């Protein structure tokens, strides 16, 4: 019941806005799939992730080697204690590195998402002003829309203008 009421309210609101002026829409999924800017941002994030994974993998290998040495029967008690200390140190470094990686990757992801969102918003505002749209919404909001309302292709072209060509 509440859903139906909300749907009717949304339809009435969209109808009122549409009656007052022109609306356009942007398909955010298409932007995420087709934009070179988004692809570049995802590549940056992936490269940083791989960098951290490589570093962590090296620490894990060292820990495995130390574990085998510690468990070896041919090692003296003194050497075993030194290996345990080294193991604990590397384990702590790995934990710190993992925490740093998670924070840096989350921050980087947020920064890249904000950059893409802001570029899309700026492009949509510019196009809306040029063409006299009173609003630009996500295409997924509409139950029905005229095909010419979708300005996604133009938005992708505008935001990808800043991406260096290869």
Phi, psi and omega in degrees: 000311181295322177297315180298318179297317179296321179296315178297321179297315179298315179298316179296320181294314179297318178299319179295314179296318181295324179293330181278336182187187182270140175247153174227166177220159180232133178270098184296328178296320178295321179298315180297328183273327190252339186288134176290327178297315178295317179299320179295317179296318179295323179295315178302313181297317180297319180296319179294320178298314180298320178301313179292321179299321179295314179298315180294323179297320177298318178295318180298320179296317179297319178297319178297317178299314180297320180300316179297319179295319180296321182281350181293141179279342184274008183258141180286162181298318181296314179296322179298317179297319178296318179295322178296317178298315179297319179300313181297322179296312181293322177298318178295317178299318180296318179296316178297316179297319180296318178296317178298317180298314181299316181294312182297318180293320178295317178297316180297316178300314180297317180297316180293319177298317178297319179298314180296313180302314181296321178295318179296316180298314179299316180296318180295318178297316180298312180295321179298317180293318180296321186258359177077029176282141176272345179194152175232125183237170173287135181301334181294344181287330185278138171281321175220143175210151174286141182303327181288351176286337184281113181252021184302315182301316180294321180296316179300315179300317182294315183285336181274354179300328183276352182279126180300138178278143181258000000 
